[in-house]
Amino acid sequence: MSGTGPGRRKRRSSVPGTGGRSLSWRKQKSVRIHEALTRDPVDVETLREVAVSEGGLFCQEIRCRVWPKLLNINVFCLPPKPGPAIRANHRDYNQVLMDVRRSLKRFPKGMAEAERSVLQEQLIDMILYVLHSHPELHYYQGFHDIAVTLLLTAGLRLGTAMLQTLSTHHLRDFMDPTMERTRNVLSYLMPLIQSESPALHHFLLRSEVGCIFALSWLITWYGHVLSNFHQVLRLYDFFLASHPLTPVYCAAQMVLMREGEVLQGDCDLPGVHQLLSRIPSDFPYETLISRTHNLLQRHPPPELERQTSLRHLKSISASSFRSLVISSAHQRPDIVLRQQRSPPSSVLPARSQNTLVKLAVWGLSASLGAAALAVTQTALEWGPDVLLGLF
């Protein structure tokens, strides 16, 4: 018997416009994503729903098309390639260099040393470009873990654009000169646990474990603590599509899902900290995402902020989220944006255009992340019939 049991078969259905063919869940999602991306304005709410739903965005090409729309990024107006001049005398250069040099485990196993070295240099340039462009932002150890995920997924220029937007929105609380706002975000963890399990909350208080075990989870979006890159990408789908405080909700839900383990152990700081710090390799991330999404709905961030607003600094990341949502709702489809920046199609014969597109894709696919960018720039010409053949 194959791994496609009865439960899997139920997920196949006929989608309008496909001639009554039965589609897998990936193909259904591909069609839905294509329809959302080609609407004018782009249907960002549908893209958010798809990114959160089971399986997320499931492949690099789709992520390179959807992630920019979630962050209101025009892929035809990207930052220039960062140059070496930015490194000169930058206050954070030495720290960034040390962190990047120590980030070997974040690159795919088996990658050639020469290729990894090139990517590490790009990672340094990527981080310093963002910091140079926004002097009010302060680097923190762990920022490079988020940057490398974007670099490996989307390439240098698109990754830099996404990192820049994340730095001024979702990650803004972590980029103050002090850790006061970071501690503020961490302080939301225990109230969330208490709202769902007073018994577990009481146990954690008695153990005096605090919230520090979750610090690296939040500031790296779990990239530093998870060895499976696909798990990291799945969480990024969720976080990019959700409120900036979602990672702390995720941390609370992760602890709640391990309540049985915690309550059976010794109620002391070393034991509880060690248990919670080590995330099991077989942790069910789809279940985690689904339950975290439900937790967000039961205890919305504005409600959580009101409970703590008298005692803590207000979250800049949370405050800026509404403006990001509003601006992202007015995006034009990529095919329209490209036509606005390209010469009329009559300039070249159709056959010449096709040849140039093929040559461009072949050339770009030689470097990591570039193929994804090529897909980003051309995929919206695909119709559902082409999408159906992708998976």
PEZI-V41146 format. One record per residue. N is the residue number from 1. RES is the residue in one letter. PSI is psi in whole degrees, 0 to 359 (none if undefined). OMEGA is omega as a letter, one per 40 degrees, with the letter a starting at -180 (NA if undefined). BURIAL is I if it has 9 or more other ideal C-beta (glycine too) atoms within 8 Angstrom, else O. Layout:
N,RES,PSI,OMEGA,BURIAL + N,RES,PSI,OMEGA,BURIAL
This chain:
1,M,138,i,O + 2,S,172,a,O + 3,G,359,a,O + 4,T,87,a,O + 5,G,184,a,O + 6,P,322,i,O + 7,G,322,i,O + 8,R,319,a,I + 9,R,327,a,O + 10,K,341,a,O + 11,R,357,i,O + 12,R,135,a,I + 13,S,169,i,O + 14,S,134,a,O + 15,V,135,i,I + 16,P,140,i,O + 17,G,4,a,O + 18,T,17,i,I + 19,G,24,i,O + 20,G,8,a,O + 21,R,149,i,O + 22,S,130,a,O + 23,L,145,i,I + 24,S,167,a,O + 25,W,327,i,I + 26,R,318,a,I + 27,K,323,i,I + 28,Q,315,i,I + 29,K,319,a,I + 30,S,316,i,I + 31,V,317,a,I + 32,R,319,i,I + 33,I,315,i,I + 34,H,315,a,I + 35,E,320,i,I + 36,A,321,a,I + 37,L,333,a,I + 38,T,355,i,I + 39,R,155,i,I + 40,D,106,e,O + 41,P,164,i,I + 42,V,138,a,I + 43,D,80,a,I + 44,V,327,a,I + 45,E,320,i,O + 46,T,320,i,I + 47,L,321,i,I + 48,R,315,a,I + 49,E,316,a,I + 50,V,319,a,I + 51,A,326,a,I + 52,V,326,a,I + 53,S,165,a,O + 54,E,131,a,O + 55,G,342,i,O + 56,G,221,a,I + 57,L,350,i,I + 58,F,350,i,O + 59,C,160,a,O + 60,Q,315,a,O + 61,E,316,i,I + 62,I,317,i,I + 63,R,321,a,I + 64,C,345,i,I + 65,R,325,a,I + 66,V,317,a,I + 67,W,316,i,I + 68,P,324,i,I + 69,K,326,i,I + 70,L,335,a,I + 71,L,9,i,I + 72,N,51,a,I + 73,I,129,i,I + 74,N,112,a,O + 75,V,353,i,I + 76,F,9,i,I + 77,C,61,a,O + 78,L,159,i,I + 79,P,152,i,I + 80,P,160,i,O + 81,K,124,a,O + 82,P,138,a,I + 83,G,164,a,O + 84,P,340,a,O + 85,A,333,a,O + 86,I,333,a,I + 87,R,333,a,I + 88,A,120,i,O + 89,N,18,i,O + 90,H,136,a,I + 91,R,334,a,O + 92,D,4,a,I + 93,Y,311,a,I + 94,N,319,i,O + 95,Q,318,i,I + 96,V,315,a,I + 97,L,314,a,I + 98,M,317,a,O + 99,D,319,i,I + 100,V,321,i,I + 101,R,332,i,O + 102,R,5,a,O + 103,S,26,a,I + 104,L,324,a,O + 105,K,346,i,O + 106,R,354,i,I + 107,F,152,a,I + 108,P,140,i,O + 109,K,140,i,O + 110,G,356,i,O + 111,M,137,i,O + 112,A,142,a,O + 113,E,321,a,O + 114,A,318,i,O + 115,E,318,i,I + 116,R,322,i,I + 117,S,319,i,O + 118,V,315,a,O + 119,L,324,i,I + 120,Q,321,i,I + 121,E,320,i,O + 122,Q,322,i,I + 123,L,317,i,I + 124,I,312,a,I + 125,D,320,a,I + 126,M,311,a,I + 127,I,314,a,I + 128,L,329,i,I + 129,Y,314,a,I + 130,V,314,a,I + 131,L,322,i,I + 132,H,322,a,I + 133,S,337,a,O + 134,H,82,a,I + 135,P,339,i,O + 136,E,346,a,O + 137,L,142,a,I + 138,H,130,i,O + 139,Y,145,i,I + 140,Y,150,i,I + 141,Q,121,a,O + 142,G,337,i,I + 143,F,324,a,I + 144,H,335,i,I + 145,D,324,i,I + 146,I,318,a,I + 147,A,318,a,I + 148,V,327,i,I + 149,T,316,i,I + 150,L,320,i,I + 151,L,313,a,I + 152,L,333,a,I + 153,T,318,a,I + 154,A,355,a,I + 155,G,177,a,I + 156,L,305,a,I + 157,R,314,i,I + 158,L,321,i,I + 159,G,320,i,I + 160,T,318,i,I + 161,A,318,i,I + 162,M,320,i,I + 163,L,322,i,I + 164,Q,316,i,I + 165,T,318,i,I + 166,L,323,a,I + 167,S,328,a,I + 168,T,358,i,I + 169,H,270,a,I + 170,H,321,a,I + 171,L,4,a,I + 172,R,323,a,I + 173,D,332,a,I + 174,F,352,a,I + 175,M,24,i,I + 176,D,165,i,I + 177,P,338,i,O + 178,T,173,a,O + 179,M,15,a,O + 180,E,315,i,O + 181,R,327,i,I + 182,T,316,i,I + 183,R,327,i,O + 184,N,314,i,I + 185,V,316,i,I + 186,L,328,a,I + 187,S,345,i,I + 188,Y,344,a,I + 189,L,308,a,I + 190,M,319,i,I + 191,P,324,i,I + 192,L,316,i,I + 193,I,318,i,I + 194,Q,322,a,I + 195,S,335,a,O + 196,E,328,a,I + 197,S,91,i,I + 198,P,326,a,O + 199,A,315,i,O + 200,L,319,i,I + 201,H,316,i,I + 202,H,320,i,O + 203,F,316,a,I + 204,L,322,i,I + 205,L,317,a,O + 206,R,329,a,O + 207,S,342,a,I + 208,E,30,a,O + 209,V,334,a,I + 210,G,205,a,O + 211,C,1,a,I + 212,I,336,i,O + 213,F,336,a,I + 214,A,0,a,I + 215,L,309,a,I + 216,S,332,i,I + 217,W,311,a,I + 218,L,312,a,I + 219,I,345,i,I + 220,T,5,a,I + 221,W,41,i,I + 222,Y,2,a,I + 223,G,329,a,I + 224,H,335,a,O + 225,V,351,i,O + 226,L,132,a,I + 227,S,341,a,O + 228,N,113,a,O + 229,F,327,i,O + 230,H,324,i,O + 231,Q,320,i,I + 232,V,312,a,I + 233,L,322,i,I + 234,R,319,i,I + 235,L,324,i,I + 236,Y,321,i,I + 237,D,312,a,I + 238,F,311,a,I + 239,F,320,a,I + 240,L,332,a,I + 241,A,359,a,I + 242,S,178,i,I + 243,H,147,a,O + 244,P,337,i,I + 245,L,1,a,I + 246,T,320,i,I + 247,P,328,i,I + 248,V,326,i,I + 249,Y,320,i,I + 250,C,319,i,I + 251,A,317,i,I + 252,A,316,a,I + 253,Q,325,i,I + 254,M,319,i,I + 255,V,318,a,I + 256,L,323,a,I + 257,M,345,i,I + 258,R,20,a,I + 259,E,316,a,I + 260,G,314,i,O + 261,E,316,a,O + 262,V,311,a,I + 263,L,338,i,I + 264,Q,345,a,O + 265,G,180,i,I + 266,D,142,a,O + 267,C,71,i,O + 268,D,160,a,O + 269,L,310,a,O + 270,P,315,a,O + 271,G,314,a,I + 272,V,319,i,I + 273,H,316,a,I + 274,Q,318,a,O + 275,L,310,a,I + 276,L,331,a,I + 277,S,335,a,O + 278,R,106,i,O + 279,I,125,a,O + 280,P,142,a,O + 281,S,334,a,O + 282,D,24,a,O + 283,F,136,a,O + 284,P,94,a,O + 285,Y,328,i,I + 286,E,320,i,I + 287,T,319,i,O + 288,L,314,a,I + 289,I,316,i,I + 290,S,315,a,I + 291,R,326,i,I + 292,T,319,i,I + 293,H,319,i,I + 294,N,323,i,O + 295,L,320,i,I + 296,L,322,a,I + 297,Q,325,i,O + 298,R,325,a,O + 299,H,78,a,I + 300,P,149,i,O + 301,P,318,i,I + 302,P,322,i,O + 303,E,318,i,O + 304,L,319,i,I + 305,E,322,i,I + 306,R,325,a,O + 307,Q,334,a,O + 308,T,359,a,I + 309,S,333,a,O + 310,L,344,a,O + 311,R,347,a,O + 312,H,163,i,O + 313,L,147,i,O + 314,K,142,a,O + 315,S,122,i,I + 316,I,320,a,I + 317,S,314,i,I + 318,A,321,a,I + 319,S,326,a,O + 320,S,352,a,I + 321,F,319,a,I + 322,R,318,i,O + 323,S,324,i,O + 324,L,318,i,I + 325,V,316,a,O + 326,I,314,a,O + 327,S,323,a,O + 328,S,341,a,I + 329,A,352,a,I + 330,H,24,a,O + 331,Q,144,i,I + 332,R,152,i,O + 333,P,152,a,I + 334,D,326,a,I + 335,I,327,i,I + 336,V,316,i,I + 337,L,321,a,I + 338,R,320,i,I + 339,Q,328,i,O + 340,Q,336,a,O + 341,R,354,a,O + 342,S,156,i,O + 343,P,158,i,O + 344,P,149,a,O + 345,S,340,a,O + 346,S,347,a,O + 347,V,323,a,O + 348,L,144,i,O + 349,P,154,a,O + 350,A,319,a,O + 351,R,320,i,O + 352,S,320,i,O + 353,Q,314,a,I + 354,N,319,a,O + 355,T,317,a,O + 356,L,321,i,I + 357,V,316,i,I + 358,K,315,i,O + 359,L,321,i,O + 360,A,315,a,I + 361,V,316,i,I + 362,W,318,a,O + 363,G,317,a,O + 364,L,328,a,I + 365,S,356,a,I + 366,A,342,a,O + 367,S,149,a,O + 368,L,131,i,O + 369,G,336,a,I + 370,A,325,i,I + 371,A,321,i,I + 372,A,322,i,I + 373,L,322,i,I + 374,A,318,i,I + 375,V,319,i,I + 376,T,321,a,I + 377,Q,342,a,I + 378,T,344,a,I + 379,A,335,a,I + 380,L,356,i,I + 381,E,345,a,O + 382,W,144,i,O + 383,G,174,i,O + 384,P,327,a,I + 385,D,323,i,O + 386,V,318,i,O + 387,L,324,a,I + 388,L,336,a,I + 389,G,359,a,O + 390,L,327,a,O + 391,F,none,NA,O
